[in-house]
Amino acid sequence: MTHDVIVVGLGAMGSAALYHLARRNVRAIGLDRFEPGHERGSSHGRTRIIRHGYFEHPSYVPLVRRAATMWRELEAAAGHRLMTVTGIAEMGHPDSTLVKGTLSASREHRLPHEVLTAHELMRRYPAFRLPQDYVAVLQPDAGFVEAEAGIRAHLRLAGAAGAVVRTSERVTSIEQRGEHVRVRTERTSYDAGAVIVTAGPWTKSLLPDLALPLQVTRQVLLWVRPPQPELFRTGWFPVFMIESEHGIHYGFPLHDDGLLKIAKHHHDREVVDPEDYNRTVSQADESTVTGPLFRMLPAAAGPVVATKTCLYTMAPDEDFVIDRVPGQERIVVASPCSGHGFKFAPAIGHALADLALTGRTAMDLRRFRLARFGAMAS
Ligand SMILES: Cc1cc2nc3c(=O)[nH]c(=O)nc-3n(C[C@H](O)[C@H](O)[C@H](O)COP(=O)(O)OP(=O)(O)OC[C@H]3O[C@@H](n4cnc5c(N)ncnc54)[C@H](O)[C@@H]3O)c2cc1C
């Protein structure tokens, strides 16, 4: 065998896993069907939100804390900034999933936070116009991570530590054969002691026997030029999420280019085939984001100057999938998406390296087990 571990897919998760393997002096190779920075998966674009008071479930909080520390360690190794702390404002009706969940996680884990009325929030951040019965949970330690730069840093440092990176090489099959795994690509085949499958939207099709209940949905991102840019300046304006009767909308402080990035979480839950879906953003797509959001954030209501599509790989319970494949334990599968995985990439990459090399990890990943789906390799 020429490799100890093969990583299939070098987006947020695979690039981090490859880095953590290479740091342990393991002979690791990473394969991706596209080039880094491509726009076909889930990890492109400049930024992703990192937040600690995890509304989805309090059990994510230790993992976010670990990831935040590891983003700082990666910054130090890479020699440039990868995480910017801006604080976050999470807003909605007191009974909304976002507000209730954020408060529950913050209280359980004693995270620093304050709760403001809509009026107080609008006094502090005049860009917002919220219904008067809304509240805002503010947390100081949230912000954003640099998405594509983070992936580039992981890959560059993995390469420097001895990992092999092969791009524009599509994997066609993955198979455990006794004490090793064989990964076939369009060009050749590789044997290794273990494989980590971090193929994002293509995970299900690469492991067909697992019958993973994952669905890929089309997402839309917009960049607008706000008429009042001074109300959104980085270093003062927080990242934000607002839950209304139209769902959860979110956005970032002003980029250096004077643009605001805004979107709707679960754009319209349209299930698509990652090989072939509509990557053109329509007027209707734009209105899904700007209609509700500009009413609550009128100072942002400027022209849309750029758009992109992106994919979420959704588990039915909106949690992650991270596990060894039952009966084929040399295959580790990770789909930490469901629309909220990026922030965890360094911590999950570390855990994936653990799982591939030793079969276990100190990180508590029980929530993400395959057994919850009754999934079995055939
Ligand atoms: C619009 C949008 C906004 C988001 N916002 C946030 C946020 O604010 N905060 C947050 O934490 N998370 C956020 N997320 C989620 C986060 O981006 C994802 O969880 C994360 O990017 C998933 O990374 P991944 O490595 O699993 O998948 P991907 O990035 O899709 O990587 C999979 C890789 O596998 C490769 N691949 C697939 N098939 C093959 C094959 N056969 N052979 C070789 N290579 C293959 C692909 O080319 C790809 O590079 C957002 C996602 C989207 C789409």
The ligand as a Gaussian input file, in Angstrom:
#p B3LYP/6-31G(d) Opt

LIG

0 1
 C      -25.109000      29.076000       0.896000
 C      -24.462000      28.384000       2.048000
 C      -24.262000      29.076000       3.232000
 C      -23.693000      28.446000       4.320000
 N      -23.462000      29.167000       5.462000
 C      -22.823000      28.587000       6.498000
 C      -22.464000      29.375000       7.618000
 O      -22.706000      30.589000       7.656000
 N      -21.797000      28.760000       8.634000
 C      -21.480000      27.431000       8.605000
 O      -20.893000      26.947000       9.562000
 N      -21.814000      26.664000       7.538000
 C      -22.466000      27.210000       6.488000
 N      -22.780000      26.472000       5.382000
 C      -22.510000      25.020000       5.382000
 C      -21.073000      24.731000       5.004000
 O      -20.635000      25.538000       3.961000
 C      -20.983000      23.244000       4.661000
 O      -21.357000      22.521000       5.816000
 C      -19.578000      22.844000       4.247000
 O      -19.111000      23.667000       3.232000
 C      -19.597000      21.385000       3.778000
 O      -18.302000      21.048000       3.334000
 P      -17.983000      19.623000       2.753000
 O      -16.509000      19.507000       2.720000
 O      -18.777000      18.586000       3.479000
 O      -18.612000      19.619000       1.265000
 P      -18.076000      20.302000      -0.084000
 O      -17.518000      21.622000       0.173000
 O      -19.195000      20.220000      -1.073000
 O      -16.879000      19.389000      -0.546000
 C      -17.070000      18.154000      -1.172000
 C      -15.941000      17.976000      -2.153000
 O      -15.997000      16.641000      -2.634000
 C      -15.627000      16.675000      -3.974000
 N      -16.124000      15.456000      -4.622000
 C      -17.410000      15.077000      -4.743000
 N      -17.497000      13.920000      -5.416000
 C      -16.250000      13.557000      -5.711000
 C      -15.694000      12.457000      -6.422000
 N      -16.469000      11.497000      -6.961000
 N      -14.344000      12.393000      -6.580000
 C      -13.536000      13.366000      -6.039000
 N      -14.031000      14.432000      -5.374000
 C      -15.364000      14.523000      -5.207000
 C      -16.276000      17.933000      -4.525000
 O      -15.669000      18.363000      -5.719000
 C      -16.063000      18.880000      -3.366000
 O      -14.915000      19.666000      -3.512000
 C      -23.339000      27.074000       4.252000
 C      -23.529000      26.371000       3.055000
 C      -24.077000      27.017000       1.957000
 C      -24.274000      26.242000       0.688000

